[in-house]
């Protein structure tokens, strides 16, 4: 009886841990999904997209500076990982995504970015030359077909072509995020020390802020915009409040809860929950910004998410590879960093 009671207690702890992890994953998806909705009014108020990206990344890096100091040993042990993470997963994704939403609807930009899981499968198949399943290939086809509906190709590509290219650039940078996240686990597979994900995020934000400072040149930014109000679907909202939303909720909270949720859940479950980010962004843009999408576009968005779901949950064919090489490990890091 004592043994049975102990097993029941362990089972309850596991169930509670998964429930807590699921809650964190949902919070992360909600937080990430609201970034574009909060940023677009600032862009329309007079800040260019690069300035908004710099404010977001630099503000989050400042908040996480104590975390970076605590894990300062990472600079010596994994400098290339931190540099690549900062350039692609932070600066590249944010700059391309925010530039895209300045030209096309938030929901469309994020749905295009969610082609990243399909692109990662292309990386696995053609660069790493590893087999993928038919289910994964089906996910790619569905994602591309859904994207065609989102942009309404039958209408002669109604959306701004440069905006779509920028959104695709964000998807490509997100591929780098997935691949580098997978590389971050190679030390554990080899029996070494796994880089602390909080430390990698903190230094990624610092590197991204440094790069974006050179590109965005914030010293020439119109700082007076932050002291004024921005318009969100006809309603005046303090610009500083939107900035706090972007920095604290859509960046710091989103990243940290996402990482912890992956530890609590299986990678597949966390990756699937992260797909809700696109849904959240589209709904928030509809409600708060008045960006209405047509029925074919909504259907296309659902197809894109379905394709992303299949692509992320598909397992490789043939012998099961080592944990550091498994495609699903790379595909299911904690959501898209937007």
C-alpha positions as CSV (number, residue, x, y, z in Angstrom):
1,X,0.0,0.0,0.0
2,X,2.7,2.6,0.8
3,X,4.3,1.8,-2.6
4,X,1.0,2.2,-4.4
5,X,0.4,5.5,-2.6
6,X,3.8,6.7,-3.6
7,X,3.1,5.9,-7.3
8,X,-0.2,7.8,-7.1
9,X,1.5,10.8,-5.6
10,X,4.2,10.8,-8.3
11,X,1.5,10.5,-11.0
12,X,-0.4,13.5,-9.5
13,X,2.9,15.5,-9.4
14,X,3.5,14.7,-13.1
15,X,0.0,15.6,-14.1
16,X,0.2,18.9,-12.1
17,X,3.5,19.7,-13.7
18,X,2.1,19.2,-17.2
19,X,-1.0,21.3,-16.3
20,X,1.3,24.1,-15.1
21,X,3.5,23.8,-18.2
22,X,0.4,23.9,-20.5
23,X,-0.7,27.1,-18.7
24,X,2.7,28.7,-19.2
25,X,2.7,27.7,-22.9
26,X,-0.7,29.4,-23.4
27,X,0.6,32.5,-21.6
28,X,3.6,32.5,-23.9
29,X,1.5,32.2,-27.0
30,X,-0.8,35.0,-25.9
31,X,2.2,37.2,-25.0
32,X,4.0,36.7,-28.3
33,X,0.8,37.0,-30.3
34,X,0.2,40.5,-29.0
35,X,3.5,42.0,-30.1
36,X,2.4,43.1,-33.5
37,X,-0.9,44.6,-32.3
38,X,0.9,46.8,-29.8
39,X,3.7,47.7,-32.2
40,X,1.6,48.8,-35.2
41,X,0.0,51.8,-33.5
42,X,3.5,53.0,-32.6
43,X,4.6,52.7,-36.2
44,X,1.6,54.5,-37.4
45,X,2.2,57.3,-34.8
46,X,5.5,58.1,-36.4
47,X,8.1,55.6,-35.2
48,X,9.7,53.6,-38.0
49,X,9.7,49.8,-37.6
50,X,13.4,49.5,-36.8
51,X,13.0,52.0,-34.0
52,X,10.2,50.0,-32.5
53,X,12.3,46.8,-32.8
54,X,15.2,48.5,-31.1
55,X,13.0,49.8,-28.2
56,X,11.6,46.3,-27.8
57,X,14.9,44.4,-27.8
58,X,16.9,47.0,-25.9
59,X,14.2,47.3,-23.3
60,X,14.0,43.5,-22.8
61,X,17.8,43.2,-22.7
62,X,17.9,45.8,-20.0
63,X,15.3,44.0,-17.9
64,X,17.2,40.7,-18.3
65,X,20.7,42.2,-17.7
66,X,20.9,40.6,-14.2
67,X,20.2,37.2,-15.9
68,X,23.0,37.8,-18.4
69,X,25.4,38.7,-15.5
70,X,24.5,35.5,-13.7
71,X,25.3,33.4,-16.8
72,X,28.3,35.4,-18.0
73,X,30.3,32.2,-18.4
74,X,28.3,31.5,-21.5
75,X,30.3,34.3,-23.3
76,X,33.5,32.2,-23.0
77,X,31.9,28.8,-23.5
78,X,29.5,29.4,-26.4
79,X,30.2,32.7,-28.1
80,X,29.1,31.6,-31.6
81,X,25.8,30.3,-30.3
82,X,25.1,33.6,-28.6
83,X,26.2,35.6,-31.6
84,X,24.0,33.6,-34.0
85,X,21.1,33.6,-31.7
86,X,21.3,37.4,-31.3
87,X,21.6,38.0,-35.1
88,X,18.9,35.6,-36.3
89,X,16.5,34.7,-33.5
90,X,16.4,38.2,-32.1
91,X,17.5,41.0,-34.5
92,X,16.6,39.2,-37.8
93,X,13.2,37.9,-36.8
94,X,12.1,41.1,-35.0
95,X,13.3,43.5,-37.7
96,X,11.8,41.6,-40.6
97,X,8.5,41.0,-38.8
98,X,8.0,44.6,-37.6
99,X,9.0,45.9,-41.1
100,X,6.4,43.5,-42.6
101,X,3.5,44.6,-40.3
102,X,4.2,48.2,-41.3
103,X,3.1,47.2,-44.9
104,X,0.7,44.2,-44.5
105,X,-1.8,43.1,-41.8
106,X,-0.5,41.7,-38.6
107,X,-2.3,38.4,-39.0
108,X,-1.0,37.9,-42.6
109,X,2.6,38.6,-41.6
110,X,2.5,36.1,-38.7
111,X,0.8,33.4,-40.8
112,X,3.6,33.8,-43.5
113,X,6.2,33.6,-40.7
114,X,4.6,30.3,-39.7
115,X,6.0,28.7,-42.9
116,X,9.2,28.3,-40.8
117,X,8.4,24.7,-39.7
118,X,8.1,23.8,-43.4
119,X,11.3,25.6,-44.2
120,X,13.1,23.7,-41.3
121,X,11.9,20.4,-42.9
122,X,13.5,21.6,-46.1
123,X,16.7,22.3,-44.2
124,X,16.6,18.8,-42.7
125,X,15.9,17.1,-46.0
126,X,18.1,19.0,-48.5
127,X,20.9,20.4,-46.3
128,X,21.3,17.8,-43.6
129,X,20.2,15.1,-46.1
130,X,17.9,13.3,-43.7
131,X,14.7,11.6,-44.7
132,X,11.3,13.1,-43.7
133,X,8.0,11.4,-43.5
134,X,5.1,11.7,-45.9
135,X,3.1,13.4,-43.2
136,X,5.8,16.1,-43.0
137,X,5.7,16.6,-46.7
138,X,1.9,16.9,-46.5
139,X,2.4,19.6,-43.8
140,X,4.6,21.6,-46.3
141,X,2.0,21.3,-49.1
142,X,-0.8,22.4,-46.8
143,X,1.2,25.4,-45.4
144,X,2.1,26.6,-48.9
145,X,-1.5,26.1,-50.2
146,X,-2.9,27.9,-47.1
147,X,-0.5,30.8,-47.7
148,X,-1.8,31.1,-51.3
149,X,-5.3,31.6,-49.8
150,X,-4.0,34.1,-47.2
151,X,-2.4,36.4,-49.9
152,X,-5.3,35.7,-52.4
153,X,-3.0,34.9,-55.3
154,X,-6.1,34.7,-57.6
155,X,-6.5,38.5,-57.1
156,X,-3.0,39.3,-58.4
157,X,-1.2,39.3,-55.0
158,X,-3.3,41.9,-53.3
159,X,-0.8,42.5,-50.5
160,X,2.3,44.6,-50.8
161,X,5.0,42.3,-52.3
162,X,7.8,43.8,-50.2
163,X,5.8,43.2,-47.1
164,X,5.4,39.6,-48.0
165,X,9.1,39.3,-48.7
166,X,9.9,40.8,-45.3
167,X,7.5,38.3,-43.6
168,X,9.3,35.5,-45.5
169,X,12.6,36.9,-44.3
170,X,11.2,36.6,-40.7
171,X,10.3,33.0,-41.4
172,X,13.9,32.3,-42.7
173,X,15.4,34.0,-39.6
174,X,13.1,31.8,-37.4
175,X,14.6,28.8,-39.2
176,X,17.9,30.0,-37.8
177,X,16.3,30.2,-34.4
178,X,15.1,26.6,-34.5
179,X,18.4,25.3,-35.9
180,X,20.5,27.2,-33.3
181,X,18.2,26.0,-30.5
182,X,18.9,22.5,-31.6
183,X,22.6,23.2,-31.7
184,X,22.3,24.5,-28.1
185,X,21.4,21.0,-27.0
186,X,24.4,19.3,-28.6
187,X,26.5,19.6,-25.5
188,X,23.9,17.7,-23.5
189,X,23.8,14.9,-26.1
190,X,27.6,14.7,-25.9
191,X,27.5,14.5,-22.1
192,X,28.6,18.1,-21.5
193,X,26.9,21.0,-19.9
194,X,23.8,22.3,-21.7
195,X,23.7,26.1,-22.0
196,X,21.1,27.6,-19.7
197,X,18.2,28.8,-22.0
198,X,17.6,31.9,-19.8
199,X,21.2,32.9,-20.3
200,X,21.1,32.3,-24.1
201,X,17.9,34.4,-24.3
202,X,19.5,37.2,-22.2
203,X,22.7,37.3,-24.3
204,X,20.7,36.9,-27.5
205,X,18.8,40.1,-26.6
206,X,22.0,41.9,-25.7
207,X,23.6,40.9,-29.1
208,X,20.5,41.8,-30.9
209,X,20.3,45.2,-29.2
210,X,23.9,46.0,-30.1
211,X,23.3,45.1,-33.8
212,X,20.1,47.0,-34.0
213,X,21.7,50.0,-32.4
214,X,24.0,50.3,-35.4
215,X,21.2,49.7,-37.9
216,X,18.3,51.7,-36.2
217,X,20.5,54.6,-35.0
218,X,18.1,55.4,-32.1
219,X,19.9,58.8,-31.4
220,X,18.0,60.1,-34.4
221,X,14.6,58.7,-33.3
222,X,11.7,61.0,-32.6
223,X,11.5,60.3,-28.8
224,X,8.6,62.7,-28.5
225,X,6.3,60.1,-29.9
226,X,6.6,58.1,-26.7
227,X,5.3,61.0,-24.7
228,X,2.2,61.3,-26.9
229,X,-0.7,58.9,-27.7
230,X,-1.1,56.4,-30.4
231,X,-4.3,55.4,-32.1
232,X,-5.6,51.9,-31.8
233,X,-8.6,51.5,-34.1
234,X,-9.8,55.0,-33.3
235,X,-9.0,54.9,-29.6
236,X,-6.1,57.0,-28.2
237,X,-3.7,54.9,-26.1
238,X,-0.5,56.2,-24.3
239,X,2.5,55.3,-26.4
240,X,4.6,54.5,-23.3
241,X,1.9,52.0,-22.3
242,X,2.2,50.2,-25.7
243,X,5.9,50.2,-25.3
244,X,5.7,48.5,-21.8
245,X,3.3,46.0,-23.4
246,X,5.9,45.2,-26.1
247,X,8.9,45.0,-23.8
248,X,7.5,43.3,-20.6
249,X,4.7,41.1,-21.9
250,X,5.5,40.4,-25.6
251,X,9.2,39.9,-25.0
252,X,10.3,39.2,-21.5
253,X,7.3,37.3,-20.2
254,X,6.8,35.6,-23.6
255,X,10.3,34.2,-23.8
256,X,10.7,33.1,-20.2
257,X,7.3,31.4,-19.9
258,X,7.9,29.7,-23.3
259,X,11.2,28.3,-22.1
260,X,9.8,27.0,-18.9
261,X,6.8,25.4,-20.6
262,X,9.1,23.4,-22.9
263,X,10.8,22.0,-19.8
264,X,7.4,21.1,-18.3
265,X,5.9,19.6,-21.4
266,X,7.1,17.4,-24.2
267,X,8.6,19.4,-27.1
268,X,5.8,18.3,-29.4
269,X,3.1,19.6,-27.1
270,X,4.8,22.9,-26.5
271,X,5.3,23.4,-30.2
272,X,1.7,22.7,-31.0
273,X,0.5,25.1,-28.3
274,X,2.8,27.8,-29.7
275,X,0.9,27.6,-33.0
276,X,-1.9,29.5,-31.2
277,X,0.3,32.6,-31.4
278,X,-0.8,33.1,-35.0
279,X,-4.4,32.7,-34.0
280,X,-4.0,35.1,-31.1
281,X,-2.4,37.7,-33.3
282,X,-5.0,37.5,-36.0
283,X,-7.9,37.8,-33.5
284,X,-6.3,40.6,-31.6
285,X,-5.6,42.5,-34.9
286,X,-9.2,42.0,-35.9
287,X,-10.6,43.2,-32.5
288,X,-8.1,45.9,-31.6
289,X,-6.9,47.2,-35.0
290,X,-9.9,46.5,-37.1
291,X,-7.9,44.4,-39.6
292,X,-10.7,42.3,-41.1
293,X,-9.7,39.3,-43.1
294,X,-11.9,37.6,-45.7
295,X,-13.4,34.1,-45.4
296,X,-10.8,32.6,-47.8
297,X,-8.0,34.3,-45.9
298,X,-9.3,32.9,-42.6
299,X,-9.6,29.4,-44.2
300,X,-6.1,29.8,-45.6
301,X,-4.8,30.7,-42.1
302,X,-6.4,27.6,-40.6
303,X,-4.7,25.5,-43.4
304,X,-1.3,27.1,-42.7
305,X,-1.6,26.3,-39.0
306,X,-2.7,22.7,-39.8
307,X,0.3,22.3,-42.0
308,X,2.6,23.7,-39.3
309,X,1.0,21.3,-36.8
310,X,1.7,18.3,-39.0
311,X,5.2,19.5,-39.9
312,X,6.1,20.0,-36.2
313,X,4.6,16.7,-35.0
314,X,6.0,14.5,-37.8
315,X,8.8,12.1,-36.8
316,X,11.8,11.2,-39.0
317,X,11.7,8.0,-41.1
318,X,14.2,5.2,-40.5
319,X,16.3,4.8,-37.4
320,X,15.7,7.2,-34.6
321,X,18.6,9.7,-34.6
322,X,20.5,11.0,-31.5
323,X,18.6,13.7,-29.5
324,X,20.7,16.5,-30.8
325,X,19.9,15.6,-34.5
326,X,16.2,14.9,-34.2
327,X,14.2,17.2,-36.5
328,X,11.4,17.4,-34.0
329,X,13.8,18.9,-31.4
330,X,14.6,21.7,-33.7
331,X,11.0,22.2,-34.8
332,X,9.5,22.5,-31.4
333,X,11.4,25.1,-29.4
334,X,9.2,27.5,-27.5
335,X,7.2,29.1,-30.3
336,X,8.1,31.8,-32.7
337,X,10.1,34.8,-31.3
338,X,8.0,37.6,-32.7
